[in-house]
Amino acid sequence: MSNDIIAWMGMALRVVCTRIVLPPRFNSRVHHGGSRLAALPPPAGVGLRWACGAQLAAPDTKDGAGIAFSSGLSCPMAREREVILNGGSTNGCKALTIRVDSSAFTTWIRQMQHSEMPNPTPTGRDEKMLWQKEAEISSVRISKVRQQLRRVVVDDEDDSYTPHYVAIGPYHRSRSSPWIEKTKKRCTSFLQSLSEEHTEGGLTGVMEKLEPLARECYPSGDGFGDMTPEKSSSMLLHDTCYLLLFFVDYVSGNRAPPALADDDERPVSRNTLVRDTVFLVENQIPLLLLQGIHERVTGSTTSVLDYIAMPIQELLQQQLFISRKPRPLPPTCSHLLHLVHAYFRPSLLPTERTAMCGRVVTGRWRRAAEYRSYANVRLMRWDFQDDVESSVLDVQLERGTLWIPRLRVDSNTWTILRNLMALEEKAHRRPVTAYCLFMSQLACTAEDVQLLRRAGIVDHFLGNDEQLSKDFAGLCKGVVMDVHDLDRNYLKPLWHQLEKRCHSRVQRFMGWFRHGQNWEITAAFLLALIVIACQVTQTFYAVARGGH
């Protein structure tokens, strides 16, 4: 809220009495002039509580142009607890009058800008379907990847952001394989017949209601172009049914669901299908669509995430990205890649003790060989424990040992990491991007990759270490992140700890002695130390004998 609006409110409320209208149903947000505010709890012993919401209107304004307070909130500006009932009613609403201090109101408005709104408790009358709630909490939009990131991949066959066979959503609908489109139609037909057993009409009309909500999840309807609502509804319905049968095992008597990869001429592995449907940031549809169709198919309001979350966790566990401990459902989730990102959350976040480094400039990571030689650091693999929530992002330094979880590099590793970094570009915290910057600079040469591979930290099936080092070096090309921001770069305290060891003369000497030279020079150095010790001993005894 601007200062002009606050000043206007102060002038408009320089009156003794102000009219309050109590609507029959509470309003769950606080508004003034189109701006969303939050409500503060009142000071102790001050205030007036309403049993339902209220709308505050200044004398010279229209009814409804004031501020709407949520159910159960207090008015800290009220000087008197006594409420005068005027007896009249307006459209089923009762009119009340209280005394208001305009200066206190202005102060209260300024405080509300920096607070959070408590969640209202819905009544049975206001209960919504789960897909409608998903539409309200879905905050991560499905955007296209920046051209600077896409230019990094020159070969179209290795494009990390483009689906190979299965196109989901509007961005790549022209690239979908013909047999995949036939499979989508069979999936839709199967779920239509299954939904008719629980809901009259089955899936008829449900996507027409969800289609406007789905468009809002894409920036300015990006990707839909000149598609009519009927055409886009049909496309989203086919994509949604295909994804549901990909993860959820629906049973309909003796009728089996259609196979998702049954092209006899060109068989496709399930890994490729998973890559296209789960890990591509541009190849996503909102989860509210899956929830809406799932409710029609099952006839219940159970969350579709209860069926999808576990297969996603198993995928990440098989690829050694997370530990085997089951994780709870994330509080908010917009699409499948957003769900994957929630499981990549590091468990070792910066503490208050390391907050001081947030004001210190952070530089580039050193190579693995440099940390070993200059900081006297041992590189060790961190093995996940089955009863502890861990992820591949949990990197830590303990007593000169840098513990790094094992990273298995296969055909999908770079695709997953690049798409997660693209997803984080509009997020406040960017843990995957920070981890990728760390690994890309730590293992940028064949010597570093060999060192990490011998330590069991990197496991790959490429032709040689040189190729993997090039892939690591190019992983973050085009990526932009403020590495000095502790909220974005959770590994910033680790950088300062390692850099401190690199500038320590003791650690540099120990690293040089242990790792910086070959065994011939080390043996010669030890022999020289023995000779010097003998000379000192001989000199000491000679001086002692002469003095006697």
N, C-alpha and C positions, 0 to 999 in steps of 0.2 A: 504494500500500500504506500502511495507517495505521501510526502509531507503536505501537499496541497489538500489532499482528501482528508487527512487527519485534522488540518486546520479548519476545513469546512465543517467537519463533524462537531468540532468544538464550538463554532459559531452557531450552528443550527440547534445545538442543545443548551444554549444559554436561556433556558426557560425553567419555570418552576415545576411544571407538570409535563409529563410526556405520556403519550398514549401507547399502550401495548396491546397488541392483538394476539390472542392465543388461538392458533389454528387447531382443528380437531386432530391432526396427525403431526408428529414431530418431524422437524427437518434435521437431517444428519450432518449438515455442514453450516458454516458461518459465512455469510456473504455480505459484501457491501460494494456497490459500484462494480460488480462483476469480479471482484477480487476475492480469493479464498483466504479466510483467516482461521486461526485456531483459538480455542477457548482456554483460559487459564482457570485454575481453581481459585476460589475467592480467598481473601485474607481471613485469618481466624476471627470469628465473631462478627464478621461483616457479610452482608449479602442477603439476597432473597432467592429462594429456590422455587422453581415451577415444576409441576408434576409432568408437564409435557412441554413441547417447544414453544417459542414465543417469537414474535416479529416486532421489532422496535422501529417506529416511524416518527420522524421529526414532523412538527406542525406544518411546515411548508412543503412537505414532500408527499408523493403519492403513497397510498397504502401498498405495502409490499416492496417499497424501495429502500427499506432500512436494513437492519441486521437480524438474521435469523439465528437463534440460539438453540443448541442441541438439547435434547431431553436431559433433565437432571442437572443443568448447569446453573451457576449462581451469577447474580448481578452485583459485582463489588461496588458499583456506584450508588446503590440505593442507600440513602441516609436513614430511611425509616422502614421498619419491618411491616408496618401496617399497610394493607392493601385496600384500596377503595373500589368497590364494585359499582360501576355506573349503571348496571342493570340492563342496558341495551345489548343487542347482539348484531353482528354484521356477518351475514353469510354463514351462520352457524358458529361464529366465533364470539367469544366473550371479550369485552373491552375492560381493561383494568388501568388504573392510574397509580404511578408511584413517583416519588421525588428523586431526581437525578442530579448529581453534581457533575457539571460539564468538565471541570478540570480533571476530576478523577476518571471520567470516561475517556478523555484524551490519553491519559497515562496508561489506562488499561488497554486501549487499542494498540499503543506502541508496544506493550509487553506481549500482546497476542501474536505479533508478527514472528516472534522467536520461540514459540512453543509448539507443541504437537497436539492434534485434536484427538481426544479419546474416542475409541470406536464405539458407536452406539450399539445397544443390544437389540437385535431385530425381534419383533414379535411374530406370532404365527401369521398375522395378516401381511407382514412384509417379507416373509420367507421367499427365496428365489431358488430357481434351479441352479445347480452347481456351475453350469456353463455360463450363466449370467454373472455369477460371482467371479468366474475366471476372466470374464471380459472387463470387469472393473479393476482387478489387480494386475492385469497384464500390462506391464510397463516397458518391456523390451521390444522394440519394434523390429520387424524383419526388413533389414535394409540391404542394399547392394554393396558390394565390396568396392573400396576406393580403387580408382584406376592405377594409382601408384603401386598398390599391392599386387594387382593383377598383372602388371607389366613385368613383374619379377619372373614369372613363369613364362618362358618363351615357347616351349613345346606345348601345343594344345592337348596332346595325349596325356600330359602330366599336369594339366591345369588342376590346381588344388581346390578350386571353387566351383567347378562345373560338373554336373552329374554325367556319368557315363551311359546309364541306361534308364534310370527311373527319375523322372522329373516330377517334383512335388511343388505345388504353388504356381504363381503366375510368371516368375522370372524366366524359367527355362522350359516352358510348356512345349515349345517347338522342337526340343531335343529328345523328347521321350520316345523310347523304342515302340514300334507298332504292336509288338506282342505284349509289351507292358501295358499299353492302353487296353488291349483286349482283356488282360488279366484284371485290370481295374474294374472294368464293366462286370466281369463275372463276380468279383468281390462285392460290388454294389448289389447285384441281383441276389446273392446269397444273404447278405445282411438285410435286404428288403424283406425277403421271405421270413427271416428269423424275427424281425421286428414286428411283423404282422401277428405273431403269436402272442405278443405282449401289449401292443399298442394298436389301436384302430387306425388304419391307413398307413401304418409302418413308417417309412422315412419320408412320406409325401409331405412336402411343405416345410420340413424342418430346416433345410439348408437355405430356403428363401428368407427365413427369419435370421439366420446366422450370418448370411453373406454381408450385410452392411457392417456388422461388428468385425468381420474378418478384414474388410477393406481398411478399417481404421488402424489395423495392426501393420499396415504397409505405409510408408511415408507418402502422403498425398496420393494414395491409391497407386503407387508406383508398381509397374509391371502389368496392371490390368489393361492399360491402353484404352481402346475403344470397345472392350468386351461389354456386352450387355449383362445386366444382372442375371438373366436366365442362363447365359453361357458360362459366366463365372461360377454360378451356383452349381451347375452340372460338373464343372471341372473340380471344384472343391469337394463335392460329394464323392466323386470317384477317388480322389487322392486320400480323403479321410477314411473311406472304407478299406482301401488298400493298406494304409498304415495300421488300422485297427486289427486286421487279420494278420498283419506281420508280427504283432506283439501279443495279441489276446487270442486265447484258444476258445472260440465260441463253439458250442455243441448244439446241433439241431437234429436230434434223433439219429437216424442212420445216414444222414446226408453229411458228407465231409466237405469242408471248405475248399475252395480252389487252390491249386498250387501257385505259389508266387513266382516261381522261376521254372517254367515248364517248356521253354523253347528248345525243341529237339535239334534245330539246326545250329543254334548258337547258345550252348549252355552257359549260364552265368553263375558264379559262386555266390554263396550267401554273404561272404565278406564284401563283395562289390555292392550288393544290395544294401547292406548295412551302411557302407560308406555313403551311398547316395541319399539314403532316407534319414540318417541320423546326424552325420558329422558335417554337413555342408550348410553354411550360414544362409546362403541364398535359396536353399532348397527346403524351406520350412513352411509349415502352416500353423496357425495358432492352435494351442491345445483346447481352446474353447470349442472348436469344431469337433475334435475327437470326443470331448465330454458330451456334447449335445447328441451326437449319433449314438454314443455308448448308452446314454440314458434311454433312447428309443429302442435300442436292440435288447437291452436287459429289462426294461420296464422298471428300473430303480434309479435312485440318485447317488449310487456309489461312485466314488471318484475313479476316473479311468487311470489316474496315476498309480493306484494300488496294483494295477495289472502291468503297467509299463515300467515302473521304477526298478523292479527287480531284474528284468532282462537287461536293462541299461547298465545296472551295476555289475551284472555278470560279464557283460561285454568289456567293461573297463577293467575288471579283475583279471580276465583272461589276457589282456594286453599289458598287465602289470602297471596300470596307472593308479590304482587304488588298492587298499588292503581288502581282505575278505570279510571284515566286520560289516554286518548290515547297517545301512544308514537310514535315518528317518527321512520322510518326504520333506523337500524344501518348502518353506512357507509360501513362496511365490514362484511361479514357473510359467513362461510364455510359450515355449515350444521345446522340441526335443533337444536341440543343441543347448538351449538354456538349462535344461535339466542336467545334461552332461557337465556343463560348466559348474553347476552347484556341487557336484561330487569332486571336482578338482580343487576345492577349497583347501588351502594349507592348514594344517592343525597347529603349526608353530608360528603364530603371528607375533609381531613386535610387542614388547611389553613396555611398561612405563619407564623401566630402567634404561631402555634403549631409545626413548623418545628424544633425548638430547641431540642425537645425531640427525634429527629431522631438520635442523638449521644449518647443517654442515654440507658443503658441496660434495657430491659423489662423482667419481670418475668412471673410467672404463675398467672392466674386469681384466685381470691378467690371465695368461695362458696357464694351463694345468702344470706344465713343466716349470714355469716361472714361480708359481706358488710352492712347488716342491723344493726348488733350489734356493729361492730368495726368502721365503717365509718359513721354511722348515716344516711344511705341512704334509701330513700323510693323507692320501686319498683312499677312502674306504667306502665299501658299498653298505648302504643301510637296508637291511632286510625287514620287510613288513611283518608285524605281529598280527595274528588272526583276531585277537581280541581288542585291538586298538585301531581307531580310525586314523588312517594315514593315507597320503597321496604322494605322487612322484614329486610334488613341489616342496616336500619337507626336507630342506637342506639345512644342515646345522654344523657348527664348529664347536668341538669339545676337546680342550687340552691338546691343541696342536693336530687334531684329526678332523678332517673335513668329511663328514658323513653325507653321502649323496645316494638317494634311492636309485635302484637299477632302472635304466631306460632301454627298452627293447625297441630297436629301429626296424620297421618293416615297411611294406608298401603304403600303409595308411598313416604312419606316424606323423609325417610332415603335413598331411592333409588335416589331421585332427588338430594339431598345434596351430597351424596357420588360421584355420577357421575360428578357433577359440580366441586367438589374438584379434581377429577381425570383429568378433562379437564384443570384445572388451573395449573397443575403441571409443564407445559412447558411455562406458561405465566409469564409475568413480574409482573403484579398486580394480587393479589389473594384475592379478597374481600370475596368470599364465604367461603374459607378456614379459613380466619381470624374470620368470624362470627361463624363458626362451632366450632372452638377452644374456643371461648368465651362462647357459650352456653353449650358445653360439660363439661366445668369446672365450670360453674355457677350452673348447675343443675345436679350435679353428685351424690346426695343423695336423699332419699325419702323426707327428711325434706325440701330440696331446691325446689324440684318439687311441694310439697304441697304449699310452700310459693308463687311460681310463678303461680300456678293454682288459688289460692285465689285472686291474683292480676289481673287475667285475661290475663296474658302474655302467658301461655301455656294452650292449649286446646287439650285434648286427649280422646280417647275412649278405652284405654287399661284397663286391669283388675284392676291395682292398680298403685300407684305412684312409688312403688319400681321397677316395671318392666320398667317404663319409665326412671327412673334414670339410670338403667343399660344400656338402649339403648343410652342415652345421653353420658354416660361415655365411651362407646365403639364406638362412632361415628367417632372419629379421630384416631383410632388405625392404625398405619402404616403410618400416614400422617407426612410429613417432611416439615417444613417451617421456614424461618428465621424471627422470631417474632420481632427482633431488627430493621429490615428494614422497614422504614416508607412507602416506596412505595408498599411493599407487604402487610404489616399489617396496614390497615387504622384505626384500633381501638387502635393503640399504644398510642395516646394522651389520650384516655379515660382511659386506664390502669393507666397511671401516675396520672391523676386527682383523680381516686379512691384510688390509693395507698397513695397519699398525705393526703387524708382524713383519711385513716386508721392509719397514723402515727401522726395525730393531737390528742393531749391529750384532748382537748375540745370535739372534735367529738367522741372520744372513750368513754368519760364519758357520753355524751348525748346519744349515742347509747346503752351503758350499762344500763343507767337509764330508757330509753324508751322501750327497747326490750330485755335486757339481763337478767332480773329477773322476777319472778312471782309476782302476785299482793300482796301477803302477805309480801314479803320482801320490795316491794315498799312502802306499807302502813307503815311498821315499820320504814323505812328510813325517810318518811315524818314526822312521829310522833317524831322521834329523833331530826329532824331539828326544830320542834316547841318547844320542851323542851329546846334545846340549846338557841333558841331565847329568851325564857322566862327567862332563867338564866342570859343571857347577859343584858337584860333589868332590871332585879332586881338588879344586881350588879351595873349597871350604876346609878340607883336612890339611892342606898345605899351609894355609894361614894359621890354622889352629896350632899346628906343630911348631911353626916358627915363633909364634908368640910364647909358647911354653919354654 
